[in-house]
Amino acid sequence: MTMNEDPSKKRLGRGLAALIGEMDRLPEESVSPHIATLDRQVPIEFVSRNPRNPRRLFTEADLEDLTQSIREHGIVQPVVVRPAKDAPDRYELIAGERRWRAAQRAGLATVPVIIREVDDRVALELAIIENVQRADLNPIEEGMGYQQLIDDHEYTQADLAQVIGKSRSHVANTLRLLKLPELVRDHITNGALSAGHARTLITAENPEILAERIIRDGLSVRQAEALAQSGGNKPATPKVKADNDESKDADTRALEKLLSDVTGMRVTVNHQAKGGDVRIHYTTLEQLDEICRRLQN
């Protein structure tokens, strides 16, 4: 740690479990000094949502499934809250808004909570970490959360990478998505366009038109990249020479196509009598970062 480094940021790199404490530990055993109460039941109407929560999208189907589960089994994992600033015995959510919403739908009178005494910055950090680790944020929500930490709390991309537990290139690539037009960002938010597809459009002259074509034609990331580089004037499918394609059986070629479609990159499978190898071919550092991210997950 450098002399100028904020020790709280260093601490946050340890992950969510170290921040809010293991759920099955007693309060005095918790690793976090900020925990005031562990797994306490409070009236559900005493808890309000956090307006700074980076997660904004809650699908009806997702909420309904969780509501049914809570009706049958209750809330298995407590939500994380902090005392409300100007209302005694009231609390503001830090993490777990989806569970809180579903509990209201299920008609629960109380909700289990972990209460933490934290400021606005740490509350936002915890909310982002919890959602990122659960993969609950869409890429635009994730980027907006990162940008809020940068704007409000003077974080650098290197700070964010350490806090969130992601690579610096992942943070940079996610923030770059915010430069896209609103229509393209909407496609990312609703899942019609992946982050990998969207990154190919960041420097394109007509990203909205290209995004519509990518969605309409079901293009892979590799095809979208070729389309963006050509400005939409050339065929989207790049001509790639497969390794020993004519010598491979139909099953191997079908497997290569399946893996290529899933990854958005050219994949070759070389199968021999005693094993073989699978190769993923990338053309940009962003694609390499995407490969590393998928393998890590």
C-alpha positions in Angstrom: 0.0 0.0 0.0 1.3 3.4 -0.9 1.5 6.4 1.6 -1.4 8.1 -0.2 -3.6 5.1 -0.7 -6.9 5.1 1.2 -6.8 2.1 3.6 -10.6 1.6 3.2 -10.2 1.0 -0.5 -7.4 -1.6 0.2 -9.8 -3.3 2.7 -12.6 -3.5 0.2 -10.5 -5.6 -2.2 -11.1 -8.6 0.2 -14.5 -9.2 -1.2 -18.1 -9.1 0.0 -17.9 -11.9 2.6 -15.1 -10.0 4.5 -17.1 -6.8 4.3 -20.4 -7.8 5.7 -19.3 -10.8 7.7 -20.1 -14.5 7.2 -23.8 -15.0 7.5 -23.5 -17.8 10.0 -21.1 -16.1 12.4 -22.0 -14.4 15.6 -21.6 -10.6 15.7 -18.5 -10.7 17.9 -16.8 -13.1 15.5 -17.4 -10.9 12.5 -14.4 -9.7 10.5 -16.0 -6.3 9.8 -15.8 -3.6 12.6 -18.8 -1.8 11.1 -21.4 -4.5 11.9 -23.8 -3.3 14.6 -26.4 -6.1 14.5 -26.4 -9.5 12.7 -29.6 -11.2 11.3 -32.1 -9.1 13.2 -35.8 -9.0 12.3 -37.3 -5.6 11.7 -40.7 -4.5 10.3 -40.5 -4.5 6.6 -42.1 -1.1 6.4 -39.2 0.3 8.4 -36.8 -0.5 5.5 -36.6 1.8 2.4 -34.8 1.4 -0.9 -31.5 3.0 -1.6 -31.8 5.7 -4.3 -28.1 5.1 -5.1 -28.5 1.4 -5.7 -26.7 0.7 -9.0 -29.3 -2.0 -9.9 -32.3 -0.4 -11.6 -33.9 -3.3 -13.6 -36.0 -5.9 -11.8 -37.9 -8.1 -14.2 -41.4 -9.2 -13.4 -40.7 -12.9 -13.9 -37.6 -12.8 -11.7 -39.5 -11.1 -8.9 -42.4 -13.5 -9.2 -40.1 -16.6 -8.9 -38.4 -15.2 -5.8 -41.7 -14.2 -4.3 -43.0 -17.7 -4.6 -39.8 -19.1 -3.0 -40.1 -16.6 -0.1 -43.7 -17.6 0.5 -42.6 -21.2 0.9 -39.2 -20.9 2.6 -38.9 -17.3 3.8 -35.8 -15.2 3.3 -32.8 -17.4 3.5 -30.2 -14.6 3.4 -30.7 -11.3 5.3 -30.6 -8.0 3.5 -27.9 -5.5 4.4 -29.1 -2.1 5.7 -27.8 1.0 7.4 -29.6 3.3 9.8 -31.6 6.1 8.1 -30.0 9.5 8.6 -33.1 11.4 9.8 -35.5 8.7 10.9 -35.0 6.8 14.2 -35.6 3.0 13.9 -35.7 3.3 10.1 -33.2 1.7 7.7 -32.0 2.2 4.2 -31.1 -0.8 2.0 -27.4 -1.3 1.0 -27.8 -4.8 -0.6 -30.7 -7.1 -1.2 -33.4 -4.9 -2.8 -34.7 -7.7 -4.9 -35.3 -9.9 -1.8 -36.9 -6.9 0.0 -39.3 -6.3 -3.0 -40.2 -9.9 -3.2 -40.8 -10.1 0.6 -43.3 -7.2 0.3 -45.1 -9.1 -2.5 -45.1 -12.2 -0.4 -46.8 -10.3 2.5 -44.0 -10.7 5.0 -44.4 -8.5 8.1 -40.7 -8.5 9.0 -37.4 -9.0 7.2 -34.1 -10.3 8.5 -31.4 -7.6 8.3 -27.7 -7.0 8.9 -27.2 -3.5 10.1 -24.1 -1.6 9.2 -22.9 1.9 10.2 -21.4 3.1 6.9 -21.2 6.3 5.0 -22.5 7.0 1.4 -19.3 5.9 -0.3 -19.0 2.5 1.5 -22.7 1.9 1.0 -22.3 2.4 -2.7 -19.2 0.2 -2.8 -21.0 -2.6 -1.0 -24.0 -2.3 -3.3 -21.8 -2.6 -6.4 -19.7 -5.4 -5.0 -22.8 -7.4 -4.0 -24.5 -7.0 -7.3 -21.3 -7.7 -9.4 -20.4 -10.8 -7.5 -24.0 -12.1 -8.0 -23.9 -11.0 -11.6 -27.2 -9.1 -11.0 -26.2 -6.0 -12.8 -26.5 -5.5 -16.5 -23.3 -4.0 -18.1 -24.9 -0.5 -18.2 -25.9 -0.5 -14.5 -22.4 -1.8 -13.7 -20.8 1.0 -15.7 -23.1 3.7 -14.1 -22.1 2.4 -10.6 -18.4 2.7 -11.5 -18.9 6.2 -12.9 -20.7 7.3 -9.7 -17.8 6.2 -7.6 -15.5 8.1 -9.9 -17.6 11.3 -9.9 -18.7 11.3 -6.3 -15.7 9.8 -4.5 -12.7 10.5 -6.9 -11.9 6.8 -7.6 -9.5 5.9 -10.4 -10.0 2.9 -12.7 -7.2 1.2 -10.8 -9.0 1.8 -7.5 -12.2 0.3 -8.9 -10.5 -2.7 -10.2 -9.1 -3.5 -6.8 -12.3 -2.8 -4.9 -14.6 -4.7 -7.3 -12.1 -7.6 -7.8 -12.1 -7.2 -11.6 -9.3 -6.5 -14.1 -8.5 -2.9 -14.9 -9.4 -3.6 -18.6 -12.8 -4.9 -17.5 -13.5 -1.7 -15.6 -12.3 0.4 -18.6 -14.3 -1.6 -21.1 -17.5 -1.4 -19.0 -17.1 2.4 -18.6 -16.7 2.8 -22.3 -20.2 1.4 -22.9 -21.6 4.6 -21.3 -20.3 6.5 -24.4 -22.8 4.7 -26.6 -26.0 6.3 -27.7 -29.1 5.8 -25.5 -30.8 3.5 -28.0 -27.8 1.1 -28.0 -27.5 1.3 -24.2 -31.2 0.3 -24.0 -30.5 -2.8 -26.1 -27.7 -3.7 -23.7 -29.9 -3.2 -20.7 -32.7 -5.4 -22.0 -30.3 -8.1 -23.0 -30.8 -7.8 -26.8 -27.2 -6.8 -27.2 -24.3 -8.2 -25.3 -21.4 -6.1 -23.9 -19.1 -7.8 -26.3 -21.3 -6.9 -29.3 -21.7 -3.3 -28.0 -17.9 -2.7 -27.6 -17.5 -3.2 -31.3 -19.8 -0.2 -31.9 -18.1 2.3 -29.6 -16.1 4.0 -32.3 -18.5 3.3 -35.2 -20.1 6.2 -37.0 -23.6 4.8 -37.0 -23.8 2.6 -33.9 -27.7 2.6 -33.7 -28.1 1.3 -37.2 -25.4 -1.3 -36.8 -26.9 -2.4 -33.5 -30.2 -3.0 -35.1 -28.6 -5.1 -37.8 -26.6 -7.2 -35.3 -29.8 -8.0 -33.4 -31.8 -8.6 -36.5 -29.3 -10.9 -38.1 -28.2 -12.6 -34.9 -24.5 -11.8 -35.6 -21.7 -13.1 -33.5 -19.2 -10.7 -31.8 -16.6 -11.5 -34.5 -19.2 -10.7 -37.2 -20.3 -7.6 -35.5 -16.6 -6.4 -35.3 -16.2 -7.0 -39.0 -19.4 -5.1 -39.7 -18.4 -2.1 -37.6 -15.0 -2.0 -39.1 -16.5 -1.9 -42.6 -19.1 0.8 -41.6 -21.9 -1.6 -42.5 -21.0 -1.7 -46.2 -19.5 -5.1 -46.4 -20.8 -8.6 -45.6 -20.9 -9.2 -41.9 -19.5 -12.7 -42.0 -15.7 -12.5 -42.2 -14.0 -15.1 -44.4 -11.8 -17.2 -42.2 -9.9 -20.2 -43.3 -10.5 -23.1 -40.9 -7.5 -25.2 -39.8 -7.5 -28.4 -41.8 -11.3 -28.0 -42.3 -11.6 -30.5 -45.2 -10.0 -33.3 -43.1 -12.4 -32.8 -40.1 -15.6 -34.8 -39.7 -19.0 -33.2 -39.6 -19.3 -33.5 -35.8 -16.0 -31.7 -35.2 -16.9 -28.9 -37.7 -20.3 -28.6 -36.0 -18.7 -28.3 -32.6 -16.3 -25.6 -33.9 -19.3 -23.6 -35.2 -21.2 -24.0 -31.9 -18.2 -22.8 -29.9 -17.5 -20.0 -32.3 -21.1 -18.8 -32.1 -21.1 -18.9 -28.2 -17.7 -17.1 -27.8 -18.0 -14.8 -30.8 -14.5 -15.8 -31.7 -13.0 -18.4 -34.1 -12.6 -21.7 -32.3 -10.7 -24.7 -33.8 -10.8 -28.2 -32.5 -8.0 -30.6 -33.4 -8.9 -34.0 -32.3 -6.5 -37.0 -32.5 -6.5 -40.6 -31.3 -4.9 -39.7 -28.0 -6.3 -36.3 -27.3 -6.1 -32.9 -29.0 -6.5 -29.2 -28.4 -9.1 -26.5 -28.6 -7.9 -23.1 -29.8 -9.7 -19.8 -29.4 -8.4 -17.2 -31.8 -8.7 -13.5 -30.8 -7.8 -10.4 -32.8 -8.0 -7.6 -30.1 -7.0 -7.2 -26.5 -10.7 -6.8 -25.6 -11.4 -10.2 -27.0 -8.6 -11.7 -24.9 -9.9 -10.0 -21.8 -13.3 -11.4 -22.6 -11.8 -14.9 -22.8 -10.0 -14.5 -19.5 -13.2 -13.2 -17.8 -15.3 -16.1 -19.0 -12.6 -18.6 -17.8 -12.4 -17.0 -14.4 -16.2 -17.1 -14.0 
